Amino acid sequence: MSQMENQRSDETVTADDVAKLAGVSRWTVNRAFKKDASISRKSREKVMGAAQTLGYVPDLLASSLASDRSNLVCLLIDDFANPHKLVMLERLTRVLRKNGLDTLLVNTSDEEDTSAALLNASQRRVDAAVLIGIQFTDRSLATALGARRVRKLIVFARSSENPDTISICCDDRAAMNEITDYIVEKGYRKPLFLAGPQSTSAHLGRKETFLKRWQDAFGATPDFVSVARYDPQLAYDQVVGYFADHPALNNVDIIVCENDALAVGAVDAIRTKLGLRVPEDIAVIGFDDIPQADSANYKLTTYRQPLSAMAEGLVEVLKGTSENEHLRHFLGKLVVRESA
């Protein structure tokens, strides 16, 4: 066994080892691993070749301590029954990785869990904590902000009124206005709105926008019901329960759902429990355009959020090149299919 191999097996390989093998300075090794550093192609190739031979990778923690950034973003997410969360994660992590940012994923289950996770994130010197879900309150946000080490607290895909947070979200008001115009144009006149959790710290505003627009247009406020989580099974149970209490079928001609997870549950309830047809007896419209929305089972009319643009907006925030105001006004697209 060579002296170099003995060294590699007995102790951690350092930048000095790479520099010695490549015949360059330690400074050159450090620059070779920096994305935008000025270094010749030949020198970079020599360093990377030596690093691969030795199995060397730079110590990211040490690098972050020596700079003002960790290039690490903490994603705190709950409500995994909602399939749109997985779509968000895929899009966010892909865009962040493309921009040289790594992610720390934390699954939170309730408010206490969120508070502890935010405090833990602050101890890891993350550049930002991104909240994706419903299980957070002003108290949990204050926990993170009080630690003074979460530089940016970002609420993704919801609008937060907390002045110490940054909201990156679709323009729900514009989206629901477009959905309402479509419903009216198609001749539906007896809607039921199926809403998700009524969060106080961060909200969607979809239900309020729809009910007000309908009241302004027709002088009557539609019925609405809500569920505790964006769970298709909860939506299924709620729809079944609603029609058990309102047996006259002419009460509703369309169910407007706050998101696609609820819409999937509504469609299943209409077909399998109520024995009715979609859209002939009751139409259904959702929000998000999850992968299942285009499946043969649902063919769901829905509103597609511009997740890629929102993820790029998050990167702009992290780079400090974006104004907060425009981050609340991303516009998506109404996708018309067979369900409505």
N, C-alpha and C positions, 0 to 999 in steps of 0.2 A: 504493500500500500504506500502511495506517495505521501510526502510531507503535507501537501495541500489537502489530500483526501483525509489524512489523519486529523488535520485542523478542522475540516468540515464536519467530521463525525463527532468531534469532542466539544465543539463550541459553536455559537452562532456566527454565521458569516457576516462580515461587516463591509461597509463601503470601502474601507482601506484594503481589504482583501481583493475586492473587485478592481480597485485602482492599480494594485500591484500586478495582477494578472493581465489587465488590459494595457498596462504601460502608460497610464495617464494619472493625473492628480485626483485627489479625493474631491476637489471642487468640481472637476469635470464629471465625475460620477453623479454627484448631487444634481448637476444641471441636466444630465441626460434623462433623469426621471421627472423633470418638470416639464409640463405640457408645452408651455410657450417660451421656454428658455432658449437663448441664443447659443447654439452649438452646431458644429459642422456635422454633416451626415456621417462622415467617416468616423469621427470620434464617438458619435452616438452608437453606431453599429459595433465598434470595438467594446464599448461599455456593456451593451446589451448581450453581446456574445459571451463576455466574461461572466456577467450576472447569471446567464442561463447555465453556463458550465458549473458554477458554484452553487446554484439554487438560491441566489440572493434576491430578496425583495426589500424595498425600503420600509423603514419603521414609520407607519403613518401617524401613530400617536406622537412620536418624537417630532415629526415634521410639523404637526399641528401645534405643538407646544412652542415651536420656534417661530410660528407665524401667527397671524391674526385670524386664521380660518382653519376649520377642521375638514371642510368639504364633506361633512356628514350631515344628513337631514333625517330627523326622526319622524316617521309616519305613525301616528296613533290612530287605530281604526277599530271600530266595533261593528255590530250589526252584520255579521257575515251571512245571515240568512238572505240578505239583499244581494243578488248576483251582480248588481252594478258596481259593488265595491271591488270585486275582482277585476272588472274592466278598468276602473280607476287606477288600481294598483299597477296593472300591466302598463298603462299609458304613462303614469307618473314615473315609475322606475326606469322605463325605457328612455324617456326624455332627460331625466336627471343624470342617468349614466352617460348618455351621449354628451352631456355637458361637464363630465368629470366629477360628478357628485355621487357619493355612495349613500345608501339608505339603511336606517335602523328601523325595523318593523316591530311594532308593539301592538298586541291584541288586547284591547281593554274591554271590560265587561260591564262596569258600572262607574258611578261618579267617583267613589273612593279609589277604584283601580286607576282611573284616569289621572287623579291628583298625584298618586304615587308614581305613575309612569312619567308624568311631566317633570316631577322633581328628579327622577332618575335620569331623564334626558338632559336636564340642566347640568348634572354632574359629569356628563360625558362630553360637554363642550360642543354640542351640536350647533351648527350654524342657524338652524331653524327647527321648530317643532310644528308639524302639519297635522291638524285635527281633521279627521274624515269620519264623521258619524254624528251620533245624537247624544251620547252619554257624557256631556260636559256642561258645566254651569259656570256662572261668574266666580264661584268659590274655587273651583278647580283651576280656572284660568289665573286667578290671583295667586294660587300656590306657586305656579310656574314663574309668574312675573316677579313674585317676591324673592325668588332665588337669585334673580338678577343675572342669570347666566344663559337663559334662553334669549338669544338676540332678537329673533323674530318669531312671533307666535301667529301662525297662519291658519285660518279656517277655510278649508277647501270644499267647494261645491255647496256651501251654505253662506248666508249673509249674517255676520255678527255685528251687533251694535256696540260691542265693547271697544272703546277708543284705543285700547292697547293691543288690539289684534288687527290683522290684515285679512280681508275677505277676498277670496278668488272664486267667483261663481258665475253661473249663467244668469242672464237677466230674466228672472222668473216672471216679472211683470209683463215684459214684452212677449215672453213665450206663452203665458196663459192668455194674453189678449189674442194672440194668433190662434190658439186652440179654441177659444170661445168663438171667434169669428168663423172658424171652420165648422163648428158644431151648429151654429145658427144658420149658416149657409146651407148645410145639409138637411135642415128642417127638423132637427131634434128640439123638443120643447119641454121635456120632463126629465132633467138630469138629476142624478144622485152623485155627490162628490164623496169619494173615498179617500180619506186623509191618513197620514202617518202620525207619529208622535208630535205632540204640540210643544216643542221645545221653546224655552224662554230666552236662553242665551244666544242661540243662533237658529234661524228659521228659514223656511223656503219662501213663504209668502204666496204660494200657489193657490191655496184654498181661499185666502182673503181676496186675492185678485179676481178669481173666478166668480165668487159669490157676489162681489160688488158689481162686476161687469154685468152679470145676469140681472141683478136687481135694477141697475140703471136702464137696461134694455127692456125688461118685461114687467118691472114693478113687483116682482116676487123673488124671495130668496129661496134657492133650492135646498132640499134636505142635504145634510152631510153626516157622515159617521167617521170615526177614527179608530185606529188600532195602535197598540203600544210599541210595535216594532214593524219594520218593513219586511214582513214575513208573509209569503203567499198563503200559508195555512191560516194565519190570523185573519187575512183578508177573506179567505174562503168562508171561515166561520162567521165573520161579520156580515157578509152578504147573505148567507143563508138565514142568519138571525133577523136581518132587516126585512126580508121578504116573508118570514114567518109572522112578523108583527104587522106587515103591510101586504096582506094577501091579494089585494086588487092589483093585477098585473099592469094596469094602465097608469100606475103611479110613476113608473120609470121607463124611459125609452133609451137612455144611455147612462153608463157609469163612467164618470170622469175620475181617473185615479191619479194620485199624487206621484206615483212612480210605477215602473213596469212590474216590480215584485208584487205590488198590490193588484195590478191589472191581471197578472197571470192567475192569482187566486180567485179573482172575480170571474174570469172566463171559466175556470174549472167549476166554480159553484153554479154558474148559470147553466152549464151543459150537463153536469153529472148529478147535481142535487135538485135543481129546479126543473130539469128536463126541457130547457128552452134552447133556442138557437141564437148564435152570435154571427152576424149582427141583426138578423131578421126580427127577432123578438126584443132583444136588448143589445145595444152596441156597447163597446168598451174602448176607451182610449187611455193610453198610458203616458209615461214620461221617462226618458233616458235612452231608449233603444238598446236594450240588452241583447245579447246574441239570441236568446230564446224568442225574442219578439218577431223575428223573421222565419221562425220554424213553421212547418205545415200545421202544427197543432194550434198556433195562436194567430199568425199573420196580423200582428198587433199594430194598429195606428198609434204613433207615439211621437214624442219630440226628442230629437237627438241632441244631447249636449256636446259642445265643441271641446272635448276633453284635451285634445292635443294642443289647441290654442291656450287653454287654461293652464296646462302643464308648462308651456313655454312662458306664460305669464308668471308662474311660480319661479322659474329660473331667473327672469328679469328682476323679480323682487330680491332674490338672493344676491344678484350682482349689483343691486342698487341702482338699476337703470329704468325703473318703472314707477309711474305715479299710481297711488292706491285707487284713485277714483275710477279709472277705466277698468279696473280688475273686477268690478261688479257688473259689467255690462257686456259680457260675452254673449253673442247671439248664436243660437243653434238653428236647427232645421226641422220643420214638421215633416214626418215620414208617413205617408198615407198607405195603409194596407187594407185588408178586408174586414177587420174587426169594427171599423166605423167609417 
